[in-house]
């Protein structure tokens, strides 16, 4: 099926053998780069590079600094976790990113609302990161497909469907519970606290996606 028209689409058509995860924040220089690279690092750690081919992890910003490097403190946070910050360039969130994404994870509820407002049937596959974490914790892993020999794509799709079905039943205890605050311009210790927060939220997501716990 041909993707609907939008900014920068350039005739994009979807690929059923991949599952694209899009992390969204504001400038795409702090929170979403940290989340993207920590997510990639965790997948490689659990699955090994040859088996991560079916999962594509990207990021963009609602006011993205196109072509900009990530903030120095964000790169320092990634180094703390042993994750790779090299080669990163900021991107402005475009229609094509939303159309291609099988799962959109945002830093805040405002970002989630902005993604959904772009259309493209994004509502059922767009969550804040912490919201998605809360939902996947409630999903029985036995109800999900076992990871395939060379891909976790079908499991990931089933996980998103299950999370969407739970959303109205498992609400956040407070509005703040679903937010990852912006560390832009803050000192390194605050960046590190945000990095810890993101890592804590990502861990159960990666476990649910892959069916594998973190290796010691």
KEGU-38925 format. One record per residue (C-alpha): residue number from 1; residue in one letter; x, y, z. Coordinates in steps of 0.001 Angstrom, whole numbers, always signed. Example, Ala and Ser with C-alpha at 12.3 -4.5 7.8 and 13.67 -1.06 7.14 Angstrom:
BEGIN
- 1;a;+12300;-4500;+7800
- 2;s;+13670;-1060;+7140
//
This chain:
BEGIN
- 1;x;+0;+0;+0
- 2;x;+1326;+3438;-888
- 3;x;+1877;+5821;+2005
- 4;x;-305;+8941;+2146
- 5;x;+1169;+12193;+929
- 6;x;+2990;+14436;+3382
- 7;x;+6117;+16514;+3946
- 8;x;+9169;+14765;+2600
- 9;x;+7454;+11460;+1818
- 10;x;+9136;+11024;-1583
- 11;x;+7115;+7949;-2502
- 12;x;+7877;+5991;+660
- 13;x;+6321;+2521;+914
- 14;x;+6365;+440;+4088
- 15;x;+8518;-2649;+4692
- 16;x;+6760;-5499;+6459
- 17;x;+10005;-7216;+7473
- 18;x;+11027;-4348;+9764
- 19;x;+9588;-2859;+12929
- 20;x;+10452;+825;+13342
- 21;x;+10584;+2469;+16760
- 22;x;+10636;+6266;+16773
- 23;x;+11639;+8245;+19874
- 24;x;+10391;+11826;+19935
- 25;x;+11321;+14835;+22059
- 26;x;+11545;+18564;+21309
- 27;x;+14956;+19466;+19872
- 28;x;+16214;+15922;+19170
- 29;x;+19512;+16795;+20841
- 30;x;+18984;+15567;+24430
- 31;x;+16214;+13177;+25484
- 32;x;+15392;+11401;+22234
- 33;x;+19047;+10859;+21224
- 34;x;+19772;+9397;+24666
- 35;x;+16722;+7144;+24379
- 36;x;+17472;+6092;+20806
- 37;x;+21059;+5122;+21500
- 38;x;+20332;+3441;+24850
- 39;x;+17572;+1452;+23136
- 40;x;+19903;+349;+20341
- 41;x;+22580;-539;+22872
- 42;x;+20169;-2670;+24915
- 43;x;+18897;-4526;+21848
- 44;x;+22416;-5308;+20677
- 45;x;+23377;-6445;+24175
- 46;x;+20488;-8895;+24383
- 47;x;+20104;-10065;+20804
- 48;x;+23552;-9547;+19343
- 49;x;+24071;-7442;+16253
- 50;x;+22998;-10094;+13710
- 51;x;+19526;-10399;+15246
- 52;x;+18651;-6735;+15586
- 53;x;+18026;-6335;+11845
- 54;x;+14261;-6490;+12186
- 55;x;+14114;-3677;+14747
- 56;x;+15015;-170;+13596
- 57;x;+15355;+2489;+16312
- 58;x;+15325;+6163;+15306
- 59;x;+14508;+9579;+16770
- 60;x;+13279;+13033;+15775
- 61;x;+12164;+16271;+17404
- 62;x;+8949;+18271;+17165
- 63;x;+11222;+21331;+16926
- 64;x;+14188;+19282;+15805
- 65;x;+17548;+20906;+15160
- 66;x;+18077;+19421;+11697
- 67;x;+21631;+18134;+11292
- 68;x;+22736;+19190;+14778
- 69;x;+24901;+16961;+16988
- 70;x;+23503;+15793;+20286
- 71;x;+24319;+17873;+23343
- 72;x;+27739;+17175;+24862
- 73;x;+26169;+16167;+28170
- 74;x;+23862;+13738;+26365
- 75;x;+26894;+12082;+24776
- 76;x;+28528;+11891;+28211
- 77;x;+25471;+10098;+29589
- 78;x;+25635;+7554;+26779
- 79;x;+29317;+6985;+27507
- 80;x;+28401;+6207;+31121
- 81;x;+26262;+3322;+29848
- 82;x;+28772;+2176;+27252
- 83;x;+26441;+3236;+24423
- 84;x;+27624;+4752;+21146
- 85;x;+26917;+8435;+20478
- 86;x;+28904;+8705;+17233
- 87;x;+27401;+9842;+13961
- 88;x;+24231;+11263;+15434
- 89;x;+22463;+14114;+13622
- 90;x;+19277;+15797;+14798
- 91;x;+16102;+15582;+12712
- 92;x;+12889;+17559;+12520
- 93;x;+9848;+15316;+12927
- 94;x;+8198;+14826;+9527
- 95;x;+5110;+13020;+8328
- 96;x;+7266;+10290;+6812
- 97;x;+8760;+9446;+10213
- 98;x;+5315;+8948;+11716
- 99;x;+4039;+6990;+8722
- 100;x;+6983;+4586;+8819
- 101;x;+6946;+4061;+12596
- 102;x;+5324;+956;+14034
- 103;x;+5774;+2374;+17534
- 104;x;+6285;+6005;+18574
- 105;x;+7575;+6652;+22101
- 106;x;+7616;+10273;+23228
- 107;x;+9261;+12067;+26124
- 108;x;+6077;+13841;+27263
- 109;x;+2314;+13885;+26839
- 110;x;+2587;+17071;+24778
- 111;x;+4893;+15326;+22328
- 112;x;+2446;+12424;+22147
- 113;x;-387;+14824;+21346
- 114;x;+1674;+16513;+18636
- 115;x;+2479;+13190;+16970
- 116;x;-1154;+12082;+17068
- 117;x;-2293;+15438;+15662
- 118;x;-213;+14754;+12545
- 119;x;-2679;+12024;+11627
- 120;x;-1579;+8891;+9758
- 121;x;-3555;+6708;+12233
- 122;x;-813;+7290;+14800
- 123;x;-3034;+7177;+17887
- 124;x;-2906;+3426;+18476
- 125;x;+888;+3248;+18162
- 126;x;+1971;+6413;+19970
- 127;x;+2688;+6441;+23710
- 128;x;+4911;+8302;+26087
- 129;x;+7907;+6151;+26984
- 130;x;+6845;+5829;+30606
- 131;x;+3245;+5106;+29625
- 132;x;+4377;+2275;+27373
- 133;x;+6594;+923;+30146
- 134;x;+3652;+851;+32526
- 135;x;+1482;-946;+29988
- 136;x;+4012;-3595;+28949
- 137;x;+4638;-4454;+32601
- 138;x;+980;-5494;+32764
- 139;x;+1085;-7715;+29664
- 140;x;+1536;-11453;+30215
- 141;x;+4572;-12458;+28104
- 142;x;+2937;-15834;+27491
- 143;x;+296;-14073;+25356
- 144;x;+2949;-12762;+22942
- 145;x;+4529;-14677;+20047
- 146;x;+7842;-16298;+20792
- 147;x;+10716;-14401;+19158
- 148;x;+11465;-15720;+15684
- 149;x;+14812;-17256;+14901
- 150;x;+16031;-14146;+13105
- 151;x;+13541;-11425;+14075
- 152;x;+11296;-10141;+16840
- 153;x;+9032;-8198;+14475
- 154;x;+5822;-10203;+15022
- 155;x;+6301;-10126;+18785
- 156;x;+6812;-6353;+18675
- 157;x;+3632;-5818;+16663
- 158;x;+1630;-7958;+19062
- 159;x;+3075;-6017;+21998
- 160;x;+1899;-2687;+20570
- 161;x;-1608;-4054;+19964
- 162;x;-1787;-5375;+23520
- 163;x;-540;-2101;+24995
- 164;x;-3064;-83;+22996
- 165;x;-5873;-2311;+24264
- 166;x;-4803;-1727;+27872
- 167;x;-4352;+2040;+27651
- 168;x;-7825;+3025;+28861
- 169;x;-7717;+566;+31746
- 170;x;-4308;+1242;+33251
- 171;x;-3972;+4951;+33872
- 172;x;-997;+6828;+35268
- 173;x;-1159;+7507;+39025
- 174;x;-326;+11176;+38323
- 175;x;+130;+13290;+35210
- 176;x;+3829;+13670;+36019
- 177;x;+4298;+9904;+36026
- 178;x;+4368;+9841;+32216
- 179;x;+6847;+12704;+31731
- 180;x;+10587;+12739;+31057
- 181;x;+11707;+16306;+31730
- 182;x;+13966;+18268;+29416
- 183;x;+17589;+18544;+30615
- 184;x;+18555;+21041;+27900
- 185;x;+20958;+23601;+29375
- 186;x;+21196;+21747;+32683
- 187;x;+24463;+20557;+34294
- 188;x;+25770;+17041;+33767
- 189;x;+24371;+15616;+37057
- 190;x;+20827;+16431;+35911
- 191;x;+21495;+14870;+32502
- 192;x;+22701;+11762;+34307
- 193;x;+19519;+11614;+36391
- 194;x;+17475;+11819;+33180
- 195;x;+19651;+9105;+31636
- 196;x;+18990;+6850;+34629
- 197;x;+15270;+7571;+34330
- 198;x;+15245;+6683;+30644
- 199;x;+17290;+3523;+31175
- 200;x;+14915;+2384;+33919
- 201;x;+11924;+2927;+31635
- 202;x;+13556;+1219;+28656
- 203;x;+14586;-1983;+30419
- 204;x;+11109;-3592;+30652
- 205;x;+10296;-2398;+27136
- 206;x;+13337;-4147;+25675
- 207;x;+12548;-7268;+27715
- 208;x;+8993;-7285;+26375
- 209;x;+10122;-6680;+22791
- 210;x;+12780;-9374;+22748
- 211;x;+11493;-11894;+25276
- 212;x;+14946;-11827;+26854
- 213;x;+15981;-10343;+30203
- 214;x;+19088;-8197;+30475
- 215;x;+22267;-10246;+30542
- 216;x;+24505;-9854;+33571
//
